[in-house]
């Protein structure tokens, strides 16, 4: 599709409504997670969440969405195309879980153990969360300076395989599990989404398939609730209760609380093992998503995009949010939906209204997650497919190699969740910790726990490194493969990959001098062998 040179595409096109439903639900899920985890796990009062945390998070989402809509219009005008899709933007899910369970929860428990009240401990945890979000934004800003150079030096297979690993495990499989856990509510929306986007069916009244899916899921959820025909997450009493949370909640600066978090001793303790690695992974994720967009046909500059990500997280921290924002995974999926610029603008408007009037809880009580998660599941499928389709066919094995660490990380998450569930059911909260401390028990059951932990630690880096080495070996570029092995050795030596341990809350990094020396030796041996292999001729294709 083309437009006159210098003329941007229309702000709103037919696919933008579908894209809006998907992106808004995806972001809404993150907001509901923030409500549930911060209230249920960290004990944050609802006033703090609705009055500080969610408005701060929403403002960063609003600014980012409007910026990427503007970038899409600029790209459209520059290239004379009317099929440019804005980069999706929202709360960073991985950082959300990491900051809750590995930064704020330990601080809250330590504060309570030292005699603080539940309210005082929650306040201290929130302040450190602000500091973690701020530092993550600073790292993203610094990453903007080298982003384009990293993209140029990294094979596309390496960048896209990492996203595919995350998409197939943490997104697609996770939502598939949710779908089959609630078949009456969730399977029909999935069928509608697959029919819409695989078969290209147009529905009555020109209503997008995503809208029909959400409507069908919502109706089925309420039918199940009112008739008892199946398990449902909606109920009239919850809707009535949610009305009390509606009000006016403008964003408010919290600079004194941010300063308290940055200067906290707990902040210093968590900075190197948790916050810095998460910040680096945010930088890496942004680069991979920008590459994914380019593979889908929309080329955005890395530096300003990553700078906006960093600024968004810094602004969020200054206004009360503990959670960094980032370019979302899924650009090719939204593009395939027909979303262009308007979906990003609509998402910004939606969250402006939701955050200002405290509607998150109310919306979540009326529209169940199951009604819209089929759209997100489909996005995960499209991202995985793109990793193979947008790279040269000879690099397909390299993409496959890059999937392993992400899938292993998902498996480790399931393991810790299972052990925590077993401890909760037995009223023995120390069960998970004691079990994880005994690798021999896992070995007896056929699982090499230390290997699962090692491949999971820093999995985004490991995905990229192994896929990059594989791509260069396929092309017989032994020197470049050796360079990636050397980079891997350095990262492992200092503990940014592989080194560390496992707790009931997930992996814990052990960053420091020689903390991962054994893996560093392994990578060094591989690099040396790659250099040696360059001296040998290629084997004959016939075998």
Secondary structure, 3 states (H helix, E strand, C coil): CECCCCCCCCCCCCCHHHHHHHHHHHHHHHHHHHHHHHHHCCCCCHHHHHHHHHHHHHHHHHHHHHHHHHHHHHHHHHHCECCCCCCCEEECHHHHHHHHHHHHHHHHHHHHHCCCCHHHHHHHHHHHHHHHHHHHHHHHHHHHCCHHHHHHHCCHHHHHHHHHHHHHHHHHHHHHHHHHHCHHHHHHHHHHHHHHHHCCCCCHHHCCHHHHHHHHHHHHHHHHHHHCCCCCCCCHHHHHHHHHHCCCCCCCCCHHHHHHHHCCHHHHHHHHHHHHHHHHHHHHHHHHHHHHHHHCCCCCCHHHHHHHHHHHHHHHHHCCCCCCEEECCCHHHHHHHCCCCHHHHHHHHHHHHHHHCCCHHHHHHHCCHHHHHHHHHHHHHHHHHHHHHCCCHHHHHHHHHHHHHHHHHHHHHHHHHHHHHHHHHCCCCCHHHHHHCCHHHHHHCCCCHHHHHHHHCCHHHHHHHHHHHHHHHHCCCHHHHHHHHHHHHHHHHCCCCCCCEEECCEEECCCCCCCCHHHHHHHHHHHHHHHHHCCCCCCCCCC
